[in-house]
Amino acid sequence: MSESVWSATTLPQFTKVDPSKIESQLDAILEKNRSALAECLENIDKPSWDNLIMVLDELDDELSQFWSPVSHLNSVQNTPEIREAYNACIPKLTQYYTEIGQNRALYDAYKALEASDSAATHSQAQKESLKQAIRGLELSGVGLDGEKKERYSEISQRLSELTTKFGENVLDATQAWSKLITDETELAGLPDSALAQAKQMAEAKGHDEGWLFTLDFPSYMPVLSYSDNAALREEMYTAYATRASELSNDGQYDNRPLIDEILSLRHEQAQVLGFENYAELSVATKMADSGDQVIDFLTDLASKSKPSAELDLKQLKEFAKEEHGLDDLNAWDLGYYSEKLRQHKYAISQEALRPYFPINKVLGGLFHVAETLFDIDIREESGFDTYHKDVQMFTIAKNGQDVARFYLDPFAREGKRGGAWMDECRVRRRLSDNQLQLPVAYLVCNFTPPIGDKPALLTHNEVTTLFHEFGHGIHHMLTQVEVPSVSGINGVAWDAVELPSQFMENWCWEPEALAYIASHHESGEPLPKDLLDKMLAAKNFQSAMQIVRQLEFSLFDFRIHKEYKAGLNVQTVISDVRATVSVTTPPAFNRFQNSFSHIFAGGYAAGYYSYKWAEVLSADAFSKFEEDGIFNTETGAHFRDTILANGGSQPAADLFKAFRGREPSVDALLRHSGIAA
């Protein structure tokens, strides 16, 4: 397709972003938008889709296209200049969106449009968009007056500041810690890949000798999994578990006061809107019907999983005692002896698999899976404006026509926040001149970077992470919806948004798919059958322990928002949750909650349960492919045309039933986890 298709979605010019001008540029856009919105509402006699919604969509998209690269750079290239500009803008954006959310004239215009004769001619996407817009304003305090309205605005402003600061504290605390080791005897047990990375990192930091370790996951995890040096494991575990707390960096980045204030303000905000607590406000826009239903779901899954988790732990303790003479397992021992047990039982490790997963082979396999299932083509682009040499860009085409693009930013580096995520760069929408704006996504990971002349070699866990984020990406990019507020991932119930991402992970375990995903980076030989068999045999190793760990996070998150009252001690709540569902108890100094960015700096507040909720959906959806064939093109097209194509234009429960032909069942998840047949 000609480049003119992309002219309506000019890609971000990262190299032209001038931090010193960001704030003034935002001011100009917000001033223009406010004026245009006021003029629109004043001049509307009879609201219509074209004279109301299309006008607002244009304003929203212009703002989004300006802010998207700024926000992205703040996450992946966090310089002092970008951070300063970002932080100066956040209160202004919060104020702007609060004004929109409480604009009574806009609400009245929406309601008038909903009641108009023309509403009968609206498409399903238009109807759902309007419905969500009205609900969104109602949940943003449009019905508030006087002091309550003013207080809601104050809370929104303060929460934006606090959650931003929480994330910054986690990033700064993570990067404030490092350890240079010059005595090679202290590094026994560490795989060559971890040593090479640590050596390369030390050299990059100007050290003539030694190995440098940090709390970034590709550096931290190999130490906890493989280092024979228990003192080193303990030191790194302690540093990681106390990040952003009163126990590290002299309390410089302590997130405890932020947590208390965030929870207090969320609770107050929910009550201002008429909800009993923030959990009920959160559930108001999700698949789950109530907070009680969420608690019941999590506790039921815990009751089914905990006996298996207890058996997992019993086996680990017995192994550590019988094979290594260890009577007590410390928190920093769990990963190490679990890896020993995995190798003892299955003679397999993530490191043994790493040579068979060079990133370019994995990408080729990922694209083959997607191309086969969804009848698309993926090609790499060059010559685009970028912010780092490692970033790649790809175009997705269908039937010879471009439909989307995405950036891939795969490797960990300084100034980049941890974890992996997909974010929207451009949304698919029909423009006022009838051109179609195509979607663009950011896919961000923190994989171990290439070492020397070797390609980046991924662990199998990293392979599944890549498939996961790509699943989010295709949800955004393969949408057929042209109304932006319900296009792609927009408007999708939060507890269903993980369905496509967790769904895609399944192909990382299928021998038929692994034939395309894995081959030795030097010889090109496929993954040997004995390694494949061992990997598959070890798939559910300690899976129940992993499930109850996620349930611990989910229940903690939901309970602190559901049970909040003044003086709530979050440490007491997490301890109580652990006593109920967990099988291991971290040491008293563990401050996991202080770096729980998902709920205190991200979009998962009273919603972390969504991972498990959506995993039920994704496992059940994949079971259809188990029945029909994992590369069955008809089933793939059906998934594309029901789940992916419709985005948020229909309720997630309806879309799932349209694909599966029935209500979701937890059986597939338990079976896939080795807990139940």
C-alpha positions, 0 to 999 in steps of 0.5 A: 500500500502506498505511503499515503496511507500512513500520512494520516498517522505520521509516526513520532519524530523522537529525535525532534522531541525537545524537553525544554519545549514540551510544557509550552507545546502542551499548554498550547494544545490544551488551550486550543482544545478547551476553546474548540470544545467550548465552541463545539458545545455552544454551537450545537443545536442537535447533537450528532455523531459528526458535529459532536463525537468526530470533533471530540475524537479529533481533539483527543487524537491530536493530544494523544499524538503529541503526548504519546512519544513524550510518555513513551520516552519517559518510560524507556529513555528516562533522562533528567530533562524528560522526567522534569518535563513529564512531571511538569505536564502531568498535573496539567493533563490531569486537570484537563481530563478532570474538566472533561470528566466533569463537563455537564454541557458535554454530558448533556450533549452525550445524553441528547445524542443517545436519545436522538432519532439518529442514535438508532442508525448508529453502529454497534461500535458507536453505541458502545462508545457513547454508552461508555462515554456517558458512564465514564463521565458519571464515574468522573464526577460529572454529577457532583456540585460545589465542594464535592466537585472541587474535592474530586478534582483535588484528589485526581491531581494529587493521585496523578502526582503520587502515582508518578512519584511512586514509579520514579522511586521504584526506578531510582531505587532499582538503579541506585544499587549495584555490586562490583565483584572482582573475585571470580570465586564469588561467582561460582554457579553462575552461567556463562551468559550471566557472567558475560553480561556482568562483565560487559556491564562493568566495562560499560561503567568504566571498570577495568576489571570485575563483574557488575550486578544490578537489580534489573531483572536480567542481572538479578534473576540469574544470581537468585537462580544459579549462584552457589554463593548464598551470601551474594544471593541474600544480599541481592534478595535483600536489596531487591525486596527492600527497594523503595522502602525505609530499609534502603537508600536511607529511606530516600525513595521510601514509598510507604507514605505514598502508599498510605496517601494513595489508598486514602485518596482512592477511598475518598474519591470512590465515596465522593462518587457514591461507592462504598470503596475503591474496589467497587468503583474499579469493578464498575467497569469490569466483567466481574459483577461485584467485589464479592464475586472477585473475592470468591473467584480468587479464594475458590481458585486458591482452595483448588491450587493450595494443596498442590502448592503445598505438595510443591513446597514439601518436595522442594524442602525434602530435596534440599534436605536430602540432597544438600543437607539444608534444614531451612529454606530462606527466601533467597534459597527458594529460587536456587534450590528450585532450579537444582530440583528442576535439573534433578528431576528433568535435567533442564534449565532456562540456561540450557535452552537459551542457545536455542532461542536467538531473538531473530529466530524467535521473532521469525517463529512468533511471526509465523504463528501469527501469520498462519493463525490470523492470515497476515504478513509481517515485514520489518521496516528501516529508515524510521526515526527512533530513540535507540539503536536497538528499536525495530519497526514492523508493518502488518499487512493483510491481503496485500494492504497495510493494517498496522505497525509496531515498534519493538524495544526488546532489551534492558538498559539504564534509564528504562523502567523494568518489566514488559508492556504494550502501549498505544502509539496510534489508534485505528479510527476513521477520520473526518475526511474519511481516511482511515488512520491505522493503529501503531503499537509500542512493544517493550521488553527488558530482555538480556541484551546481546553479549559481544558478537553473539545475538541476544539469546532468550530464556524460554521465560523471555520467549513467553514474555515476547509472545504475551506482549505481542498478544496485546499488540495484535489486540490493538492492531488487528481491530476492525473498529473505527471508533477510537474509544472502543478500537483495539484495546480501548474500551475493553473491560480491564479483567478481559484485556489480558485474554489475547496476551495470555492466549498467545503464550500457549504456542511457546509450549507446542512442539509444532510451533517450537519447530519455528521458534527454536534453533541453535544460534550457531549450528541452526539445529532444531531444539533436540527432542530430548531437550524438548521432552524435558522442557515439556515435562517440566512445564508445570514444575511448581506451577501451583506455587506460582498460581498461589503467588499470583493469588497473593498479589491479587487478594492483597491488591483487592483487599486493601482497596475493598477493606480500606479504612483510616490507619489501615496497615498494608503490611498486616493485610499482606501478612494475613493474605499470605497466611490464607493462600500462600505456602511460603512466608517472606522474611519480615523485612520484605517490602514487596508492596513498596515496588508493586508498581502495577497497582500504585503506579499503573492501571491495575489498582483493585484490578490485579486479579485481572491476570487470573480472571483473563487466564481462565478465559485464555486457557479456555479459548486455547482449548478450542485450538487443542480440539481443532489443531493449534494451527487451524486457520478457521479457528484462528480466523474465528478468534481474530474476527470475534475477540481481536477485531471487535476490540471494546465495541462489545462486552467482553463476555459476549465476545468470548461466548461468540468465540467459544460458544458457551460461558468460560470454564476454569477447567482448562486453566487447572488442566494446563497447570497440572492441577486437574485433568 
